[in-house]
């Protein structure tokens, strides 16, 4: 049978990554990863990224007892799993996944459910029946679970080198800046840093996720309102590309 997924990256252990593409992805491999999710033993799996293409992918971030699950799929959907039993319960602890924090409601503690979600997406590209919030349809769905009155910081994302894979960095930049050809993109590599965006931190997390996924050499720095205004006025193309990338 034809398997939906075309690329899988698994951080089985901290600092060790397995990467699979089309012909390497088999039903046995999907079953192996599913079993690892069911066990969720200490040390692995630490992170799973499963993609059909750049617009359709699943990300699972693990700790020993919990997993954060997000699925991006066309046309323009951003699904985040949430635990319905915590609905309406604000003021609960925040959970750390891969150096990021999310409210308790976004964490899944049912590893059987998590394993089935992975298998359904990898095999068929479909959402497994669960409680999902589509953040493109309801962008403020989790707003009440975050502390009130906190000023959201402005941050600058920039690329400072070719990273772990020059080809992946080039492909990302070509897509991001909508360059006509790769020669135009390669010229960008002649001068670092390459500023991608200056915007509110929560809004640019999707760009940062993509940079982490390709192993980019990037920096995220908190900046002032003046820096934000300067970027917006002086970098019209970069501003437009950022807005398109974030679908804003």
C-alpha positions, 0 to 999 in steps of 0.5 A: 500500500502507499504510505502518506508520509514522505519524510520522518525525523526522529530524535530518539535520544538527545543529540542523536537523530534518525532521518528517513525519506520516501523509499526508507519509510515502510509500514514496519518503520511506522510500527516501530515508531508507534511502539516507541511512543506507546512505551515513551521510555526515558530518553526517547522518542524525544522529538518526531517530525513527520511531513508530506511536504512543506505545507502538511506535517506533524510535530510531536515533542516529548517528555517522559510523561507528556507529549505536545502534538501539532499538525499543519495541513492544507488548506491553511489549518493549524491543529493543536491537540488539547486535553478537554478535561483541563478546559476552562481551568486557568492558572495551571502549571506550564509544561516545557517541551524542547525549550518552549513552554505551553499551558497544561491543556495543550499536553497529551498524557495518553500515549496510546492516543498519541501513538494512534495520532502518529500512525493515522497521519503517517499512513493516511494523512488524516486527523485521528479522532481527538480534541483539536483546536484549529488556530487558524480558525480560532487564533485565540483559543488558548489565550485565557490559559496564559498569564494576563498583563504580560507584555509580549516581547518583540524578537529578531530572527536572523540566520548567521551561517549555512547551518547543518545543511547548506542545501536545506538552508538554501531551500528555506531561504528561496521559499521564504524570500520567494526568490526567482532562482537559486542563484538569487538565493545563493547571493544572500549567503555572501553576507551574514547575518540574514535578517528574516523578521522582527515581530512578536515572539509568539507569532514567529514561533512557526518560523523558528520551528522550521529553522530548528527542523532544518538545523539552521544557524540562527539567532533569536534576540529580543529587540526594542519597538524602535528596532521593530519600526526600523525593520518594517520601514527599511526592509519592505520585501522581508516584511512582506515575505514574513507576513506571507509566511505567517499568513497574516 
